[in-house]
Amino acid sequence: MIESARRNEYEEIRVAPSGEPGENPERSGGDAALFAEKRWLKILAGYRQPRAGRSTFELAVTVVPFALFWAAAWAAVHYSFWPGLILVVPAAAFLLRLFMIQHDCGHGSFFAHRGVDDWVGRVIGILTLTPYDYWRRAHAEHHASAGNLDERGVGDIETLTIAEYNALSRWGRLGYRLYRNPIVMFGIGPAWLFIIKQRLPFGMMRSGALPWISTMATNLAIAVAAALLIWTVGIIPFLLVHLPIVLLAGAAGVWLFYVQHQFEETHWSKKPDWQFQHAALHGASHYDLPPVLRWITGNIGIHHVHHLSSRVPYYRLPEVLRDHPELAEIGRITLMESLRCVKLVLWDEQTKRLVSFRDAARLAAAG
């Protein structure tokens, strides 16, 4: 089943042929049976076709504001108008939106032309500090194995079961607690990920030439672009403007990725119980954000639909909820509810939910 899902990511996602994920959603049991008659993969195939004009427009209304806010923030530094540095916040928001476009390119869903999507994604990767081809492969692994306890470790947030955590040494538990600390997860973590980790193809060191070519070529392009900007505006203004933009956008991106899968009623299971369609629908959230944030984040909050059919362009995801409102309540969490997800750190295999360290200790005491 994992291999079938991987082929769907690497081979432009075929629509539920016999034996592929989604053929028998009723096998998953539970709530998935309610949607068996609709065969969601085939229904969502009707939304997979992007519109070239709309995609071009989405790219333009993201790149241009990002460049303008970046230039305005630099002008504030240049003329010593320090309150103007607040402009790094909207610049970071548009950089985050650029990453969402890069994300759709990685799925081949933005222009639906592999070559165009790839080169748009590679260019955006210079701005987001994300090697496109390396990231695309890791992200495909994430989609192919999301919610599978037997296939953790590539492109996801490390999540341990209560039993696995209890089996760790004292230092191992401390390390996991530090990793899960919000300051590390959303502060130090994004800086480590985007500035340092993605400079080498960690996790794919022995996966052939492509991850190395992708990271090294992106590193070179980043160095050239940074050198040109430093030559133009100076190193201090460059750092004062671009570094906070990258860190803010990175923190927001990590938060979004976190809350899309780390919520109380998410789904994790082991083979043979793990089924692609059920894991997609119930292992990813519907992060119901206010309209402005929904637009800035490229509708990525409609994440369960995205996981079910990653070839649906982000600007068509709202169409899916409009036409099939029954999907809107699956895994739905609001902005305020999402703040409580930070404390959920361990998977309880008995109750089938994410719990906090305190809840895990209480369960252990009760047992």
C-alpha positions in Angstrom: 0.0 0.0 0.0 2.8 2.4 0.8 4.5 1.6 -2.5 1.2 2.3 -4.3 0.9 5.7 -2.7 4.5 6.5 -3.6 3.8 5.7 -7.2 0.9 8.0 -7.1 3.2 10.8 -6.0 6.0 10.0 -8.4 3.9 9.1 -11.4 1.5 12.1 -11.6 -1.1 10.3 -9.4 -3.3 7.9 -11.3 -6.9 7.9 -10.2 -7.7 4.9 -8.0 -7.0 2.0 -10.3 -7.6 -1.5 -9.1 -5.4 -2.3 -6.1 -4.3 1.4 -5.6 -5.1 3.5 -2.5 -8.7 4.5 -2.4 -10.1 1.5 -4.2 -11.8 0.1 -1.1 -12.2 2.9 1.5 -14.8 0.9 3.4 -12.0 -1.5 4.5 -10.7 1.2 6.8 -13.8 0.9 8.9 -15.2 3.7 11.1 -16.1 7.0 9.6 -14.4 6.2 6.3 -17.4 3.9 5.5 -19.6 6.9 5.4 -17.8 8.2 2.3 -17.3 4.8 0.6 -20.1 5.4 -1.9 -18.5 8.6 -3.2 -15.1 7.2 -4.0 -13.4 10.5 -3.2 -10.3 10.0 -5.3 -12.4 9.7 -8.4 -14.6 12.7 -7.4 -11.6 14.9 -6.7 -10.1 14.0 -10.1 -12.6 16.6 -11.5 -10.8 19.3 -9.6 -7.3 18.4 -10.6 -7.0 20.6 -13.8 -5.4 23.9 -13.1 -6.2 27.1 -15.0 -3.1 28.6 -16.6 -4.4 32.1 -16.4 -5.3 31.7 -12.7 -2.0 30.1 -11.9 -0.1 33.0 -13.6 -2.2 35.5 -11.7 -1.6 33.7 -8.4 2.1 33.8 -9.0 2.1 37.5 -10.0 0.1 38.7 -7.0 2.5 36.9 -4.7 5.9 37.7 -6.2 5.2 41.4 -6.8 4.0 42.3 -3.3 6.8 40.3 -1.8 9.4 42.3 -3.8 7.6 45.6 -2.9 7.5 44.9 0.8 11.1 43.7 0.7 12.2 47.0 -1.0 10.1 49.1 1.3 11.6 47.4 4.4 15.1 48.1 2.9 14.2 51.7 2.3 13.1 52.0 6.0 16.6 50.8 7.0 18.3 53.0 4.5 16.6 56.1 5.7 16.8 55.1 9.4 13.1 54.8 9.7 13.2 51.9 12.0 9.5 51.5 12.6 9.3 50.7 8.9 11.0 47.4 9.6 7.5 46.1 10.5 7.2 45.7 6.8 9.2 42.5 7.1 6.0 40.9 8.5 3.9 41.2 5.3 7.0 40.4 3.3 7.3 37.1 5.3 3.6 36.4 4.7 4.2 36.6 0.9 7.3 34.5 1.1 5.2 31.9 2.9 2.7 32.1 0.1 5.5 31.7 -2.4 6.4 28.5 -0.6 2.8 27.3 -1.0 3.2 27.8 -4.8 6.5 25.9 -4.7 4.6 23.2 -2.8 2.0 22.9 -5.6 4.7 22.9 -8.2 6.2 19.9 -6.4 2.9 18.1 -6.8 2.7 19.0 -10.4 -0.6 20.8 -9.7 0.2 24.5 -10.3 0.6 24.6 -14.1 0.1 20.8 -14.7 3.2 20.9 -17.0 6.0 19.1 -15.3 8.8 21.2 -16.8 7.2 24.5 -16.1 6.2 23.4 -12.5 9.7 22.2 -11.8 11.5 25.3 -13.0 9.1 27.7 -11.2 9.6 25.6 -8.1 13.4 25.7 -8.4 13.4 29.5 -8.8 11.1 30.0 -5.8 13.4 27.6 -3.9 16.1 30.2 -4.1 13.9 32.6 -2.2 12.6 30.0 0.3 16.0 28.5 0.8 14.5 25.1 -0.1 16.2 22.8 -2.6 13.2 22.0 -4.8 14.0 18.5 -6.2 15.4 17.3 -2.8 12.3 18.6 -1.0 9.9 17.3 -3.6 11.2 13.7 -3.1 11.0 14.0 0.7 7.5 15.5 0.6 6.3 12.7 -1.7 7.5 10.2 1.0 5.5 12.2 3.5 2.3 12.0 1.4 2.8 8.3 0.7 3.2 7.3 4.4 1.3 10.0 6.4 -0.3 8.4 9.4 1.6 5.1 9.1 3.4 4.2 12.3 5.6 1.8 10.4 6.8 4.5 7.9 7.8 7.5 10.1 10.9 9.6 9.7 10.9 11.2 6.3 9.4 14.7 5.8 7.3 14.7 9.0 7.2 15.8 12.6 8.7 13.0 14.8 5.9 11.5 16.8 6.4 8.7 19.3 3.8 6.4 20.9 3.5 6.4 24.6 5.1 3.0 24.7 8.0 4.1 22.6 8.6 7.2 24.8 8.5 5.1 28.0 11.0 2.7 26.5 13.6 5.6 26.0 16.4 6.2 28.3 16.3 9.3 30.6 18.4 11.2 28.1 16.2 10.0 25.2 13.1 11.3 27.0 14.8 14.6 27.6 15.8 14.9 24.0 12.2 14.2 22.8 10.9 16.8 25.3 13.3 19.4 24.0 12.4 18.6 20.4 8.8 19.0 21.2 9.3 22.3 23.2 7.5 25.1 21.4 10.6 27.3 21.6 12.6 24.7 19.8 9.9 23.5 17.5 8.8 27.0 16.2 11.9 29.1 17.1 15.2 27.3 16.8 13.7 24.5 14.5 12.8 26.7 11.5 16.2 28.5 11.7 18.0 25.1 11.7 15.8 23.7 9.0 15.9 26.5 6.4 19.3 28.0 7.1 21.4 25.0 7.9 19.8 21.6 7.4 18.6 22.2 3.8 22.1 23.1 2.7 22.8 19.3 2.6 20.5 16.5 1.5 20.1 15.0 5.0 18.1 11.8 4.9 19.0 11.2 1.2 22.8 11.2 1.3 22.9 7.8 -0.5 19.8 8.3 -2.7 21.7 9.1 -5.9 22.9 12.3 -7.6 19.6 14.3 -7.7 19.4 15.3 -4.0 23.0 16.5 -4.2 22.5 18.3 -7.4 19.4 20.0 -6.1 20.9 21.2 -2.9 24.2 22.2 -4.3 22.7 24.1 -7.2 20.2 25.8 -4.9 23.1 26.7 -2.5 25.0 28.2 -5.4 22.0 30.2 -6.6 21.3 31.5 -3.1 24.9 32.6 -2.7 24.8 34.4 -6.0 21.5 36.1 -5.3 22.7 37.1 -1.8 26.0 38.4 -3.1 24.2 40.6 -5.6 21.8 42.0 -3.0 24.6 42.6 -0.5 26.6 44.4 -3.3 23.5 46.5 -4.0 22.2 47.3 -0.5 25.0 46.4 1.9 25.4 43.4 4.2 23.9 45.0 7.3 20.7 46.2 5.6 20.5 42.8 3.8 20.7 40.9 7.1 18.3 43.3 8.9 15.7 42.8 6.2 16.1 39.3 4.8 17.0 37.3 7.9 13.8 38.2 9.9 11.7 37.6 6.7 13.1 34.1 6.3 12.8 33.3 10.0 9.2 34.5 10.3 8.1 32.8 7.2 9.9 29.6 8.3 8.3 29.6 11.7 4.8 30.1 10.2 5.5 27.3 7.7 6.6 24.9 10.4 3.5 25.8 12.5 1.2 25.1 9.6 2.9 21.8 8.8 2.7 20.9 12.6 -1.0 21.7 13.1 -2.0 20.0 9.9 -1.1 16.6 11.4 -0.7 17.1 15.2 -4.2 17.4 16.5 -6.0 15.3 19.0 -8.2 13.3 16.6 -5.6 12.7 14.0 -5.0 9.2 12.6 -2.0 6.8 13.1 -2.0 3.1 12.6 0.2 0.2 11.6 0.0 -2.3 8.8 -2.3 -3.9 7.8 -4.8 -1.5 9.3 -3.3 1.6 7.6 -5.2 2.6 4.5 -4.2 5.5 2.3 -7.7 7.1 1.9 -8.6 6.8 5.6 -5.3 8.2 6.7 -5.5 11.1 4.2 -9.1 12.1 5.3 -8.5 11.6 9.1 -4.8 12.0 9.6 -4.7 15.6 8.2 -6.8 18.5 9.6 -9.1 21.0 8.1 -7.5 24.1 9.6 -10.4 26.5 9.2 -8.6 29.9 9.2 -10.0 33.4 8.7 -10.3 34.4 5.0 -7.1 36.6 5.0 -5.0 33.9 6.5 -6.6 31.3 4.3 -5.5 33.3 1.2 -2.0 34.0 2.5 -1.4 30.3 3.3 -2.7 29.1 -0.1 -5.7 27.2 1.4 -3.2 24.7 2.7 -5.5 24.4 5.8 -7.8 22.3 3.7 -5.2 19.7 4.2 -7.2 16.5 4.4 -8.5 17.1 0.8 -5.0 18.0 -0.3 -3.6 14.7 1.1 -6.4 12.8 -0.5 -5.7 14.3 -4.0 -2.5 16.3 -4.0 -2.9 17.2 -7.7 -5.8 19.6 -6.9 -4.4 23.2 -7.2 -4.6 25.1 -4.0 -6.9 27.7 -5.4 -9.5 25.0 -6.3 -9.6 23.4 -2.8 -12.4 25.8 -1.6 -14.4 24.6 -4.6 -14.2 21.0 -3.2 -15.6 22.1 0.2 -18.3 24.2 -1.5 -19.5 21.3 -3.7 -19.0 18.6 -1.0 -19.7 20.4 2.4 -19.6 17.0 4.3 -15.8 17.2 3.9 -15.7 20.5 5.8 -16.3 19.0 9.2 -13.8 16.2 9.0 -10.8 17.1 11.2 -11.9 20.7 11.5 -10.0 22.9 13.9 -10.2 26.6 14.3 -7.4 29.1 14.9 -8.1 29.2 18.7 -8.4 25.4 18.9 -5.1 24.9 17.1 -3.2 26.7 19.9 -4.0 23.8 22.2 -2.4 21.3 19.8 1.1 22.4 21.0 0.8 20.2 24.1 -0.2 17.1 22.2 3.0 15.1 21.8 2.5 11.4 22.1 0.2 8.9 20.3 -1.9 6.8 22.6 -2.5 3.5 20.7 -5.2 2.5 23.1 -7.5 5.6 22.8 -6.3 6.4 19.3 -5.6 10.1 20.0 -2.7 12.4 20.6 -2.1 13.2 24.2 0.1 15.5 26.3 3.0 14.4 28.5 0.8 15.0 31.5 -2.0 12.9 30.1 0.4 10.1 29.3 1.7 10.1 32.9 -1.9 10.1 34.2 -2.7 7.1 32.0 0.4 5.3 33.2 -0.5 5.9 36.8 -4.1 4.7 36.2 -2.8 1.6 34.5 
